[in-house]
Amino acid sequence: MPAQVVARASSQYLTGQRAGAACKLTLRRRPRDVAPASVPTPIYITRRTRTVLMVVALLALLILLYRAPSLLILTLGGVALAVVLSYPVNWLSAYMRRGFAIVLSLMALLVILALVVMGVVPVVLEQGSALIDAIPGIANRLEERLPSLLEGLSQRGLLPESPERFITTAREEALEAVQSWAGRVVGGLGSFVSGIVGLAVTLFGIVFVALYLLADSRRVKAALLRGTPHGYRRDMRDLWDAFGLTLSRYLGGLGLSLAIQGVLSAIALLLIGVPYAILLGAWVSVTALIPYLGAWLGGIPAVLLALSVSPTRAVLTLILFFLIQQLEGNVLTPRIQGQAVRVHPILVFLAVIAGGELFGLIGIVFAVPVLAVLRVFADFLSARLRVIDTRGVGLAG
């Protein structure tokens, strides 16, 4: 028995000697320029200092977005494209690698857009060119029919001047506007080219942001959750899912609403007999991006063209766009997009006005989705924020 104990101790001693020699050899072979790992030295700050730093960072971000609105466009556009592509990407990821699914989904979207462009754009361009050639004749016919219509308004005191003077003033202002626009086009070819380049860069940036979000969506979500306190990670996951669901519903509903309004307008104008119906339908789809006012803006050219044909068709066209506005305001927006936005119409209207004042046309287009995101964030906070008194007793939030 003592002999076995001595043998075991000798074996353990030899093993320890070999391990020590190996350790020394490793230390001897380690490069001199590799410093040993050090523990970061913490920098302690108060809660008030942390709050001030967060407020300053938020203000700096808002100022940056205000001074460089293209960053906001790239971010929102990239997020929107990523949301649109997320459905086919998630479905295809069950059958292939996610990278291949992203590339295939993007190619399918490009093919669909190319087919739409090849099928619709040539017709729109053809009708637009024909409309430009027909503008003098249309203007003459409108000049013949407008006096009788304006006479009734003048008799009711709805015109500030005589019909003849009103028509003359309108003709002069329209001519000045056309000449001014033509001068800007001729003298601004350089800015036009730079605008095209800027648009290409913006589109590339939107695609780049969307592809990055799709490829690293799990990493982005994981990084966001890691940066969230442990007790609130489930809530942050709910907020992430709510943002995705809201944006997907809004974008899907918006696309369907634009298509319905454009197609219905084109078909109805064809049946009424208004010329350039497809061009006008495409114009309605574009102006329908503006809530509440889009239908009326889209109807102005159609009413004028219908009036150049006959007063009866002008009245029918006016009734048509009144019905389209009722359809958009009472059916399409509440039923298709209402679940995503869920904001009072007055707030939507004010958001559109504020977006136009701050960022122009881009602000008008992105006002509603930004409002929808803010609504989700407000719902998230209202369900969780609680006010406590000085003794730490919870009060109603």
Wavefront OBJ file of the C-alpha trace (Angstrom):
o trace
v 0.000 0.000 0.000
v 2.776 2.547 0.828
v 4.475 1.564 -2.432
v 1.313 2.421 -4.391
v 1.023 5.800 -2.627
v 4.648 6.606 -3.414
v 4.179 5.621 -7.082
v 1.048 7.784 -7.405
v 2.801 10.785 -5.824
v 5.771 10.335 -8.140
v 3.474 10.246 -11.173
v 1.664 13.418 -10.076
v 5.018 15.146 -9.460
v 6.302 14.237 -12.953
v 3.025 15.427 -14.533
v 3.283 18.731 -12.702
v 6.885 19.154 -13.815
v 5.948 18.572 -17.448
v 3.040 21.040 -17.212
v 5.318 23.656 -15.654
v 7.915 23.168 -18.360
v 5.281 23.481 -21.065
v 3.980 26.662 -19.427
v 7.469 28.158 -19.334
v 8.013 27.203 -22.952
v 4.744 28.911 -23.921
v 5.682 32.072 -22.030
v 9.105 32.044 -23.618
v 7.618 31.735 -27.123
v 5.006 34.505 -26.658
v 5.891 37.635 -28.665
v 7.139 40.554 -26.659
v 4.674 43.009 -28.289
v 1.584 41.167 -26.995
v 0.490 42.787 -23.764
v -1.352 40.763 -21.164
v -5.116 41.193 -21.080
v -6.186 44.055 -18.852
v -9.462 44.752 -17.147
v -11.084 48.050 -18.313
v -11.049 50.718 -15.659
v -14.616 51.881 -15.008
v -15.548 55.559 -15.302
v -18.220 56.369 -12.766
v -20.881 58.974 -13.560
v -24.062 59.994 -11.816
v -27.528 59.258 -13.136
v -28.025 62.934 -13.842
v -24.852 63.035 -15.955
v -25.994 59.973 -17.886
v -29.377 61.597 -18.533
v -27.719 64.808 -19.747
v -25.456 62.843 -22.102
v -28.431 60.953 -23.534
v -30.400 64.184 -24.081
v -27.412 65.837 -25.776
v -26.936 62.815 -28.037
v -30.631 62.833 -28.957
v -30.571 66.564 -29.746
v -27.445 66.119 -31.857
v -29.166 63.330 -33.799
v -32.267 65.479 -34.404
v -30.149 68.409 -35.594
v -28.232 66.090 -37.917
v -31.436 64.708 -39.416
v -32.811 68.234 -39.851
v -29.676 69.507 -41.543
v -29.166 66.357 -43.617
v -32.665 65.052 -44.445
v -31.209 62.576 -46.944
v -30.134 60.436 -43.978
v -33.749 60.198 -42.877
v -34.824 59.320 -46.426
v -32.186 56.590 -46.698
v -33.112 55.131 -43.326
v -36.882 55.147 -43.807
v -36.627 53.991 -47.412
v -34.253 51.188 -46.481
v -36.463 50.053 -43.614
v -39.536 50.131 -45.877
v -37.811 48.076 -48.583
v -36.510 45.628 -45.975
v -40.025 45.182 -44.576
v -41.423 44.547 -48.064
v -38.727 41.970 -48.866
v -38.810 40.318 -45.436
v -41.846 38.167 -46.286
v -40.423 36.417 -49.373
v -36.991 36.242 -47.717
v -38.358 34.507 -44.618
v -40.382 32.096 -46.772
v -37.470 31.239 -49.057
v -35.075 30.876 -46.116
v -36.847 27.628 -45.220
v -35.628 26.100 -48.482
v -32.244 27.776 -49.077
v -29.577 29.851 -47.403
v -30.686 33.305 -46.319
v -28.176 35.064 -48.571
v -29.558 33.315 -51.655
v -33.103 34.094 -50.493
v -32.279 37.813 -50.220
v -30.708 37.932 -53.693
v -33.591 35.979 -55.245
v -36.233 38.198 -53.589
v -34.487 41.376 -54.743
v -34.196 40.048 -58.300
v -37.896 39.105 -58.316
v -38.819 42.622 -57.160
v -36.665 44.160 -59.886
v -38.279 41.922 -62.512
v -41.780 42.923 -61.359
v -40.841 46.599 -61.456
v -39.322 46.157 -64.914
v -42.501 44.509 -66.212
v -44.621 47.316 -64.779
v -42.341 49.934 -66.302
v -42.338 48.212 -69.693
v -46.119 47.844 -69.681
v -47.267 51.164 -68.232
v -44.524 53.734 -68.772
v -44.553 53.632 -72.621
v -48.322 54.245 -72.651
v -48.006 57.056 -70.112
v -45.181 58.676 -72.093
v -47.117 58.363 -75.333
v -50.225 59.954 -73.842
v -48.112 62.627 -72.141
v -46.482 63.560 -75.434
v -49.874 63.670 -77.139
v -51.249 65.821 -74.325
v -48.416 68.332 -74.728
v -49.157 68.591 -78.458
v -52.880 69.019 -77.763
v -52.528 71.721 -75.077
v -53.142 74.691 -77.466
v -56.390 73.149 -78.750
v -57.506 72.263 -75.232
v -56.794 75.804 -74.070
v -58.878 77.242 -76.929
v -61.827 75.003 -76.134
v -61.611 75.860 -72.439
v -61.549 79.556 -73.319
v -64.733 79.082 -75.296
v -66.592 77.260 -72.536
v -65.330 79.012 -69.408
v -67.115 82.389 -69.907
v -70.586 80.853 -69.711
v -69.633 78.931 -66.569
v -67.950 81.896 -64.932
v -70.877 84.158 -65.712
v -73.063 82.229 -63.291
v -70.397 82.503 -60.587
v -70.035 86.217 -61.243
v -73.778 86.779 -60.903
v -73.679 85.111 -57.488
v -70.753 87.284 -56.393
v -68.279 84.386 -56.244
v -65.770 86.037 -58.602
v -63.768 89.115 -57.563
v -63.825 90.476 -61.139
v -65.607 90.043 -64.452
v -65.339 86.700 -66.265
v -63.402 88.260 -69.151
v -60.892 89.861 -66.823
v -60.596 86.638 -64.823
v -59.831 84.616 -67.968
v -57.293 87.187 -69.166
v -55.523 87.193 -65.807
v -55.502 83.381 -65.669
v -54.092 83.184 -69.221
v -51.318 85.667 -68.433
v -50.365 83.918 -65.197
v -50.344 80.521 -66.892
v -48.130 81.862 -69.697
v -45.713 83.379 -67.186
v -45.603 80.110 -65.257
v -44.870 78.101 -68.410
v -42.156 80.530 -69.507
v -40.597 80.500 -66.053
v -40.670 76.719 -65.938
v -39.136 76.477 -69.418
v -36.403 78.912 -68.408
v -35.558 76.846 -65.353
v -35.426 73.693 -67.462
v -33.136 75.249 -70.073
v -30.927 77.005 -67.564
v -30.872 74.184 -65.049
v -29.608 71.245 -67.055
v -26.634 70.990 -64.737
v -28.845 70.808 -61.662
v -31.073 68.320 -63.502
v -28.095 66.049 -64.157
v -26.927 66.401 -60.565
v -30.477 65.639 -59.433
v -30.464 62.428 -61.473
v -27.117 61.458 -59.947
v -28.420 62.277 -56.472
v -31.515 60.149 -57.099
v -29.344 57.230 -58.218
v -27.184 57.570 -55.105
v -30.295 57.720 -52.914
v -31.780 54.599 -54.503
v -28.478 52.767 -54.105
v -28.335 53.825 -50.456
v -31.893 52.613 -49.838
v -31.108 49.233 -51.404
v -27.853 49.011 -49.420
v -29.584 49.749 -46.101
v -32.371 47.271 -46.906
v -29.936 44.479 -47.821
v -27.894 45.105 -44.680
v -30.985 44.965 -42.491
v -32.157 41.757 -44.166
v -28.760 40.070 -43.978
v -28.035 41.080 -40.381
v -31.543 41.435 -38.983
v -30.857 38.824 -36.336
v -27.599 40.522 -35.336
v -29.279 43.914 -35.192
v -32.069 42.506 -33.058
v -29.604 40.640 -30.832
v -27.456 43.767 -30.392
v -30.546 45.777 -29.502
v -31.598 43.174 -26.943
v -28.098 42.976 -25.469
v -28.092 46.736 -25.026
v -31.411 46.576 -23.190
v -31.491 45.884 -19.442
v -32.228 42.240 -18.754
v -35.595 42.900 -17.160
v -36.854 44.786 -20.242
v -35.635 42.524 -23.032
v -39.015 40.900 -23.514
v -40.596 44.347 -23.844
v -37.969 45.409 -26.367
v -38.689 42.274 -28.380
v -42.382 43.162 -28.359
v -41.551 46.701 -29.520
v -39.399 45.327 -32.365
v -42.210 43.036 -33.522
v -44.791 45.843 -33.239
v -42.692 48.135 -35.436
v -42.341 45.445 -38.104
v -46.039 44.579 -38.053
v -47.144 48.223 -38.214
v -44.849 49.145 -41.110
v -45.721 46.016 -43.076
v -49.457 46.674 -42.693
v -49.086 50.325 -43.617
v -46.938 49.693 -46.703
v -49.134 46.855 -47.919
v -52.266 48.902 -47.397
v -50.740 51.951 -49.069
v -49.729 50.000 -52.174
v -53.164 48.438 -52.468
v -54.878 51.811 -51.956
v -52.765 53.525 -54.631
v -53.418 50.724 -57.113
v -57.187 50.730 -56.488
v -57.512 54.499 -56.883
v -55.374 54.623 -60.019
v -57.073 51.696 -61.750
v -60.597 52.843 -60.849
v -59.849 56.359 -62.076
v -58.425 55.146 -65.392
v -61.341 52.776 -66.050
v -63.999 55.327 -65.092
v -62.408 58.064 -67.199
v -62.282 55.690 -70.168
v -65.991 54.935 -69.736
v -66.859 58.623 -69.406
v -64.867 59.420 -72.542
v -62.163 61.654 -71.044
v -58.971 61.595 -73.141
v -55.611 60.401 -71.778
v -57.331 58.237 -69.168
v -54.309 56.003 -68.428
v -52.053 59.026 -67.947
v -54.611 60.573 -65.597
v -54.975 57.298 -63.687
v -51.203 57.158 -63.168
v -51.307 60.765 -61.946
v -54.051 59.851 -59.461
v -51.900 57.016 -58.080
v -49.017 59.459 -57.538
v -51.092 62.166 -55.866
v -52.866 59.585 -53.695
v -49.667 59.421 -51.628
v -50.905 62.643 -50.004
v -53.682 61.784 -47.523
v -57.070 63.506 -47.925
v -55.835 66.037 -50.501
v -54.422 63.602 -53.030
v -57.727 62.689 -54.661
v -58.613 66.340 -55.310
v -55.143 67.157 -56.640
v -55.371 64.180 -58.967
v -58.781 65.252 -60.199
v -57.941 68.817 -61.309
v -56.288 67.885 -64.655
v -59.023 65.336 -65.384
v -61.810 67.875 -64.813
v -60.114 70.430 -67.074
v -59.619 67.880 -69.851
v -63.215 66.718 -69.502
v -64.403 70.330 -69.678
v -62.520 70.736 -72.961
v -64.703 67.923 -74.339
v -68.064 68.930 -72.869
v -69.512 70.434 -69.658
v -71.478 67.244 -69.060
v -68.314 65.139 -68.958
v -66.708 67.676 -66.672
v -69.595 67.320 -64.228
v -69.390 63.517 -64.442
v -65.638 63.659 -63.836
v -66.146 65.920 -60.832
v -68.700 63.468 -59.424
v -66.277 60.611 -60.109
v -63.462 62.162 -58.100
v -65.840 63.083 -55.322
v -66.766 59.390 -55.090
v -63.098 58.376 -55.222
v -62.336 60.786 -52.392
v -65.176 59.287 -50.348
v -63.896 55.790 -51.131
v -60.374 56.713 -50.071
v -61.408 58.573 -46.937
v -64.146 56.255 -45.680
v -63.232 52.792 -46.970
v -59.665 52.352 -48.169
v -57.778 54.294 -45.511
v -59.841 53.145 -42.470
v -60.133 49.509 -43.557
v -56.765 48.914 -45.244
v -54.419 51.287 -43.390
v -56.452 52.080 -40.283
v -55.148 49.081 -38.349
v -51.581 50.262 -38.915
v -51.918 54.000 -38.237
v -54.795 54.261 -35.714
v -54.345 58.011 -35.394
v -57.041 60.676 -35.469
v -57.483 62.233 -38.943
v -56.717 65.695 -37.574
v -53.306 64.496 -36.383
v -52.661 62.875 -39.768
v -53.540 66.117 -41.557
v -51.330 68.179 -39.232
v -48.484 65.688 -39.640
v -48.716 66.021 -43.430
v -48.622 69.830 -43.156
v -45.660 69.720 -40.755
v -43.787 67.243 -42.964
v -44.277 69.497 -45.972
v -43.071 72.552 -44.053
v -39.944 70.788 -42.788
v -38.874 68.540 -45.661
v -41.048 69.444 -48.664
v -42.568 66.690 -50.778
v -40.480 64.006 -49.067
v -41.852 65.103 -45.722
v -45.417 64.848 -47.038
v -44.822 61.299 -48.275
v -43.136 60.064 -45.078
v -45.338 61.940 -42.600
v -47.903 59.158 -42.130
v -45.451 56.225 -41.678
v -43.426 58.277 -39.191
v -46.647 59.074 -37.348
v -47.514 55.370 -37.305
v -44.122 54.521 -35.776
v -44.528 57.248 -33.154
v -47.963 55.868 -32.322
v -46.485 52.405 -31.724
v -43.791 53.901 -29.512
v -46.381 55.935 -27.597
v -48.520 52.821 -27.038
v -45.432 50.959 -25.826
v -44.576 53.643 -23.272
v -48.132 54.324 -22.126
v -48.578 50.653 -21.198
v -45.370 50.571 -19.153
v -44.563 53.991 -17.695
v -45.558 54.451 -14.078
v -45.249 57.545 -11.921
v -43.969 57.042 -8.402
v -44.085 59.423 -5.475
v -41.169 60.289 -3.232
v -41.823 57.258 -1.050
v -41.618 54.873 -4.020
v -45.304 54.010 -4.005
v -46.675 53.282 -7.494
v -49.368 55.599 -8.820
v -51.587 55.281 -11.864
v -49.550 55.814 -15.040
l 1 2 3 4 5 6 7 8 9 10 11 12 13 14 15 16 17 18 19 20 21 22 23 24 25 26 27 28 29 30 31 32 33 34 35 36 37 38 39 40 41 42 43 44 45 46 47 48 49 50 51 52 53 54 55 56 57 58 59 60 61 62 63 64 65 66 67 68 69 70 71 72 73 74 75 76 77 78 79 80 81 82 83 84 85 86 87 88 89 90 91 92 93 94 95 96 97 98 99 100 101 102 103 104 105 106 107 108 109 110 111 112 113 114 115 116 117 118 119 120 121 122 123 124 125 126 127 128 129 130 131 132 133 134 135 136 137 138 139 140 141 142 143 144 145 146 147 148 149 150 151 152 153 154 155 156 157 158 159 160 161 162 163 164 165 166 167 168 169 170 171 172 173 174 175 176 177 178 179 180 181 182 183 184 185 186 187 188 189 190 191 192 193 194 195 196 197 198 199 200 201 202 203 204 205 206 207 208 209 210 211 212 213 214 215 216 217 218 219 220 221 222 223 224 225 226 227 228 229 230 231 232 233 234 235 236 237 238 239 240 241 242 243 244 245 246 247 248 249 250 251 252 253 254 255 256 257 258 259 260 261 262 263 264 265 266 267 268 269 270 271 272 273 274 275 276 277 278 279 280 281 282 283 284 285 286 287 288 289 290 291 292 293 294 295 296 297 298 299 300 301 302 303 304 305 306 307 308 309 310 311 312 313 314 315 316 317 318 319 320 321 322 323 324 325 326 327 328 329 330 331 332 333 334 335 336 337 338 339 340 341 342 343 344 345 346 347 348 349 350 351 352 353 354 355 356 357 358 359 360 361 362 363 364 365 366 367 368 369 370 371 372 373 374 375 376 377 378 379 380 381 382 383 384 385 386 387 388 389 390 391 392 393 394 395 396 397
